[in-house]
Amino acid sequence: MTIKPLGDKVVIKKLKAEETTKSGIILASAAQEKPQVAEIIAVGPGGVIDGNEIKMEVTVGQKVIIRDYAGTTVKLDGEEVIIVRQEDILAIVE
């Protein structure tokens, strides 16, 4: 199944949290930081939203940093994805 976001929405999949530190210490799941980096799976067309023209500045495959607790979590084919507005994306990771 595929998902096609509408308007200024973006579908993302969070990347896994680091399970070990740089020095090799294995972290328990409770000690792992909640990941804020995600990969873009689908991008809406943009357009006019609430009277303002929205140009989509992100593309599929980019890695981005998102706000904490942003978006709506949805299960799609057994995988969790998050639908966020473009404004909830803080930066593109290059």
C-alpha positions in Angstrom: 0.0 0.0 0.0 1.2 3.5 -0.7 0.4 6.8 0.9 0.0 10.1 -0.9 0.0 13.1 1.4 -2.2 16.1 0.6 -1.4 19.8 0.8 1.7 20.7 2.8 1.9 17.3 4.5 5.0 15.0 4.5 5.2 11.3 5.3 8.3 10.4 7.3 9.8 7.3 8.9 11.9 7.9 12.0 15.4 6.4 12.0 16.4 4.0 14.8 18.0 5.4 18.0 21.7 4.7 18.6 22.0 1.5 20.6 25.7 2.0 21.5 27.7 5.1 22.5 30.8 6.1 20.4 33.0 4.4 23.0 31.0 1.1 22.6 28.8 1.1 25.7 25.5 -0.6 24.9 22.5 1.5 26.0 19.3 0.1 27.5 16.2 1.1 25.6 15.2 3.4 28.4 18.5 5.3 28.2 18.3 5.7 24.4 17.4 9.2 23.1 14.2 9.6 21.2 15.3 10.0 17.6 14.4 13.3 15.9 16.0 12.4 12.6 13.7 10.9 10.0 13.7 9.9 6.3 11.1 11.4 4.0 8.9 8.7 2.3 6.4 10.9 0.5 5.7 14.6 -0.1 2.5 16.4 -0.8 2.0 18.8 -3.7 1.9 22.0 -1.6 -0.4 24.6 -3.1 -2.5 27.3 -1.5 -3.2 26.5 2.2 -5.3 29.0 4.2 -4.7 31.7 1.5 -0.9 31.3 1.6 1.0 29.7 -1.3 3.1 26.8 0.1 6.1 25.6 -1.9 7.4 22.2 -0.9 11.2 22.5 0.0 11.8 18.8 0.8 12.0 15.8 -1.4 11.6 12.0 -1.0 14.8 10.3 0.4 16.1 13.3 2.3 16.9 13.0 6.0 15.4 15.7 8.2 15.2 16.8 11.8 11.6 17.2 13.1 10.0 18.8 16.1 9.4 16.7 19.2 5.9 15.2 19.3 5.1 16.5 15.8 2.6 14.9 13.5 0.2 11.9 13.5 1.5 8.4 13.7 0.0 5.8 11.4 0.7 2.1 10.9 1.1 1.3 7.2 1.8 -2.3 6.1 3.1 -3.1 9.7 5.5 -0.1 9.7 5.0 3.1 11.7 5.1 6.3 9.7 4.4 9.8 10.8 2.5 12.5 8.8 3.8 16.0 9.6 3.3 19.4 8.1 6.3 20.9 6.3 6.5 23.5 9.0 7.3 20.8 11.6 10.5 20.0 9.8 13.3 22.0 11.3 16.3 21.2 9.1 17.6 18.9 6.3 20.5 16.7 7.2 23.2 16.7 4.5 
